[in-house]
Amino acid sequence: MLGLFMVLPVLALYGTDYAGSTPLLLGLALGAYGFSQALLQIPFGMLSDRLGRKPMIALGLLLFALGSVVAATAESVYGLIIGRCLQGGGAIASVIMALVADLTSEQNRTKAMAAIGASIGLSFSVALVLGPVITGIAGLSGIFWFTAVFALLGLVVLFKLIPDPGSAETAQREAGAVAALLGQTLKHRDLLRLDWGIFCLHFVLMASFVVVPVMLEADLGLARERHWQVYLPLLTLAFVAMVPFMLLAERHRKIKTVFLGAIALLAAMLVALIWWQRDLVLALTALFLFFMAFNLLEATLPSLMSKVAPAGTKGTAAGIYSTSQFLGAFAGGAGGGALMQFGGPHWVFGCGAAVVVSWLAVAAFMRPPRFLTSVWVPLGDADLTAMKSRMLGLSGVEEVVIIEDERAAYLKVDNRLFDRSSVDQLQQ
């Protein structure tokens, strides 16, 4: 993700050196990885159930490295687009999540998944700072060579440091998409609202970065080599400012209020940038609030998805969610480039604001989520029907789904009331 994100703050500036470049084609190059990621994310996860986690991760890293080399050696914008598409072909996010589920106990799985989410958030912040620095030293191709080397180092980590997983069957429904559950999950209204939300969030992110680097240089007079000095304090302050709202959302169970407020703030800052893009102080203030809202929403959406997904469907819901995210990145890059070429910066920010307002209208009707977590329980030779009735009677258990083929139950529980030992006692 670091390699994919590093291009964001620099492509609109340095991409003009490529033969045949236009704002539309540069926007397409910016978001092209999202198309192949969206296309392959769920198939990669399903294939890993049959062919193994590590082989599919290795294939993804090799595709990512190949795409990076193609982009690094490209002389035209079309070669750059092909390279970015190949980079996106390394669609291993869902496979990595499944591998984590294979290698962690149920008690530690949530923490492990959260750690991966935090690492992706950190990579975004580091990339916005590192991208301008590397490009200033080695050019845009330097970023792609850097990314290719990191992809190959990822192979070393994969085979030297990560243990081999056992059978993935028991983790399948919670860790990866299940074909039989796709239709059911796509009919869940609140999950669809969240899918639309992550699409919109990454649409406006990619579209905005068609304009923001150019705005910093052309309108605000900031040399492109110094852009990292803008992103570093803005992102640091945005992260610090976000934390109290995350605590309010999770600990005080105000997640919907905080969620809607962040969406409204995001839309307001996109409108503000239409009018403030030539005033240094006001533009940087708007960008700070934009990044704060973005980081807050990026952290809140997966938490909401996990809470809303019915028992046993979290893996499938996550697969559709990730696909929506990458489609948003593709549409935002391509759409932002087209708007920039044929309308200008005001059109990009205005369209982005309209997309976010549509999200706010959809999200307003979402039911406040229940603060429930998923629990997987192996049942062995127990009477499945009897166990379901008994588990539903336990304190804190809100939902039970029995999967006969796995001889397992998927529970949604309220951790304030649920005691895992009560389930263990039923099986004795």
N, C-alpha and C positions, 0 to 999 in steps of 0.2 A: 504493500500500500504506500510505503514511503516513495518508491520509484514512480508510482502512478500519480501521486499528489504533487511531486516536485515540479512537474510540468505546469501546474496551474498558474503560478505567479509570473511565468516567463514566456510562455508560448505566444501570447498575443503580441509581445514586444519583439522577440528574436525570430519568430516564425516568418516575418516579412522577408527574411533573407532567402527563403526557399523559392525555387522557380515555380511560377504559377500560383503563388499564394494570394488569397483574398480573405477578407474577414470570414466569409461563409466557409471556405475550405479549412481555415485555421480553427474555426469553431468545431467543424466536423472532426478534425484531428484531435482536438481537445477531448471530445466526448466519445470518440470511436471505440475506445476500449470498453465502454459501457454496453455497446451492442453485443459484442461477442461474449462478454461476461454474462449478460442477461440470457443469451441463447444457450449457454453451456453450464450455467451454475447448477441447475437441478439434475441434468443428465450426468454431470461429473459425480455428484453425490450418489446417485443411484448406481452408477457403474462401480463406485468404490465398494458397494456392498457385495458385488460379485468378484471384482478383480483385486480388491484389497485397497486399503487407504494409501499406503506408501507408494505403490506404483502410480496411482492417479495423481498424487501430489507431485511426484517426480516428473510425470508427463507435463503437468501444469507449469512447473518451474522451468522446464526446458523450453516450452512454448513461450513463456514470458521472457526468457533469456534471448531466444531467437528473435522475438518481436523487438526487443531492445536493440539488438545488433542491427536489424533492418532499419529501425528509426535512426540509429546513430550514424549509419552510412548513407542515409537518404539525401538526395540532392534536390528533389522536388517535393512539393507538398503532398503529392499522391503517394510517394514512397513513405512519407511520414505517416499518412493515414493507414497504409497497409501495416506498417510497423506497430502502430497503436492498436489496430485490430488484433494482430497476433499477440500482443501483450495481454489483451483482454481474454485471449483464448486460454490463458492460465487461470481458469475459473475454479480455484481450489478452496475458496472460503468455506463452502458447505462441507467439503471433505475434511478440512482441518477441524471444523466443529464436531464432526462425527468421530474423528480420531481422538479428540479431547474427551468425548463421552466414553470412548472405549478404554481410555487410560486412567480415568479418574473414578473415584467412588462417588456414589450418589450424593453423599454429604458434602463433598468438595467440588462437585460439578458446577454449581452456580457460581462459586468464586472463580473457578477456572475460566468459565465463559465470560465473566465480568472482566477478568484480567485481559482477555483477548480484545474485548471491546475497548478497554482503556488504552491498550497498545495501538489500536487503530486511531483512536482520538489523538493520542500523542504523536503518531506518525504524521497526521494532518498538520499539527502545529509546527513540528520540526521541519516538515517539507516546505512550508511557506517561507521559513527562514533560510533553509539550506539551499533551496532551488536558485534564488538570485545569487547566492555566494558562489556556487559551483558554476553557474552559467557565466558569471562575470570572469571566472578564471579560465574555464575550458570550453565555453560556448554551449549551445543547446545540446550538441552531440555528446558533450561531457556528462550530462545528466543520464543519457541513455547508456553510455559505457559504464558509468557508476552502477546503474540499475542492473545491467547484465552481470556484472561481477557479483553483486549482492544475490542475484537469483542463483548463481552457481554456488555461492557460499551456503545458500539455503539448502541445497542438495547435500552438502557436507553435514549440516546440522541434522537433516532428516535421517540420514543413514548412520551417523556416528553418535548422535546424542539422544535421539528419541527412541524409546523402547518399541519393540514390535507389539502391536495390539493383538489381543485374542480375538475371539469371535465377535463380530459386530451386530449379531442378530438381535440381542436383547436391548441394544441402544437405538435400534433403527428408527422407531417412531418418534422418539424425542430428539434425536440428533440429526436426522436427515429426512428428506421428503419421501413420502410413500405414494406411489402412483394411485392407489385405490382411494386415497384421502384427498386428492387434489380437487375433485368436484365439490365435495362437502365443504372444504375449506374456502373455496372461491365463492361460496354462497353465504358465508358468514359476514354480515353487514359491518360489524365493528372492525373485523380484520380488514375488510376492503377499505374502510375509512383510513386505517393505518397504512395500508399499501399505497393509497393515493397520497397520503401525507409524506411518506419517504420519497415517492416519485417527485412531488412538488419541491421538497427540500433540496434534493440533489439537482433538480432542474434549475432552480434559482442559483445554486452554488456555481454550477458550471457556466451558466449564462452570465453571471456577474463577473466571472474571471475572464470573460472575453473583453470586458470593459475596464475593470478596476486597474489592472497594470498600466493600461494606456492612460487612464485618468490620472494616476499618480505621477506619470512622467509628463504628459502633455498639458494637463490642466493645472496641476499643483506644483510643477517644476521640480520634482524629485528625481534625481538621476537613478536610472534603473539598477545600477550596481549598489545603491543604498536602500533599495526597497525592503531588504531584510530588517533594516533599522526601524521601519514602520511596522512590519508584521510582528516582530518579536514583542515589543511592549503591548501592542494591541491584543494579541492572542493571550499573553500572560495575564493581563488585566481582565480580559473577557472570561478566562477560565476561573479566576478568583471570584469575579462577580457572579458567576453562575452557581457556585457551590451552595450559598444559602438557599437559593431557590430549589436546588435538588433536594436539600435536606427538608425543606418545607413540603415538597411534593411527596417524598417517600416516608419520612418519619411522622409527619402530621397528616398524611393521607389527603393532601390537597392537589393530587396529581393532575386532575382535569383542569382546575383553575390555573395552575402554573402553565400547563400545556397550552391552553387557549391564549393566555397572556403572551407567551413566547411567540406564538404564530402571529398574533396581532402586532407585536413589536417588530417582527421580521418584515411584515408587509409595510409598516410605517417607515422603516428605515430605507426600504427600496424606493418608496415615494420621496423620502427626504433627499436621497442621492440625486434625484432628477434636478432638484433645485440647489443643492449644496455642493455639487461636484467641483466647483471652481473656488470654493472657500476652504482653505487648508484646515482650520480648526473645526468647522462644522462637518466637513467631509470625513475627517478622522474620527470625530464623535459618532457619526452615523455608522462608520465601519466597525468601531468598537461595539456598538449596540447590535449591529448585524451579526458579528462573530459570537457575541454572548448568546443571542437568541438561537443561532445555528447550533452552537455547542450544547445548549440546553435541550434543544429538540432532538439532536443526534443521540443524546444520552437517554432521553425520556422515551422515545419511540420503541426501542427494543424492549424496555421494561414493560410498556403498555402491551406490546404484542405478546409477551410471555404471560401476562396476567389475563389477557382476553382469550387466548387460544384454549379451546376445550381440551380436556385430558386426552393425552395420547396423540395430539395433532400438532404439538409445538414445532417439531422438525419440519413438517410440511408447511406450516404457516411461515416459518423462518425462510424456507426456500422461496416461497412466493414473494415474501417481503424483500429478500435480497434481489430477486429478479426485478421487482418494481424499482428498487433503488438504482440499479445499473441502467435500466431503461430511462430513468429520469436524468442520469448523467449524460447518456447519449442524446436524448431529446434537448437537454439544456445546452450542450455544446453546439449541436447543429442548429437549433433554433436561435440561440444567442448570436451565433455567427451570422445567420441570415438577417436577423433584426439589425445587427450592427452594420451590415453592408448596405441594406436597403432603407434603413430608417435612422440609424444612429444610436448613441448611448441612451438617449431618453426613451427610445422604444424598448430597449433591452430592460431597463429598470422598470418601466411602466408595465410591460408584459409580465415580468417577474412578479410585480406587486399584484397584478390581476390573478395570476396563478395561485399565489398564497392566499388571497382573499377567498378564492373558490375553496381552498383547503379549509379555511376558517369556517366557512358556511357548512361544509360537510362534517367537520369535527365537532361543531356545536351540538349536533344531535347524537353524539356518541354517549352511550350510557357510562356513568362513572364506574371505573373498573373495580372489581373486587380484588383486594390485596391477597391473592392466592398464589401459591407456588406449586410446582409439579413434583410429584413423588412417584418413583417406579418401585413396584414391589413384586419380587419373584414369588410364585405360588407353588412351584413344585408339584407334588401329587395331591394337593388340597382340593376339596370340593369347590369348584369355581363359583357356582351359584350361591352356596352358603357363605363363602368368603366375601362375596360382594355385599350381601345383606349385612354381614357383621361389620365390615369396614364402613359402610354408610352410617352405621350406628355409633361410630367413634366420634369423640369430640374433635371438632375442627375439620372433619372431612366433609367437603361440599359436593364432590363428584367422584365417581368411580367408573372406570371403563376396563372391562376384562377382555384380554386378547388371548383367545384359546390357543392359537398356534404358538404363541410365545410362553404360554403358561405364566402370564404375568398380569398385573393390574397397574393402571395409570390413575393416580389420584390427583385431585386439586384440593389443597388444604390451606387453612388459615393457620400460619405458624404461631400466632399468639395463643391458639387453643390446642393445636395438634401436638401429640407426643409420639414420636416414632416407635418408642418401645411398646406402645399399645398395639401396634400392628404386629410386631414381633411376637407378642404374647398370644395373639390369635393363632399363630402358626405352630405353637408348641403343643 
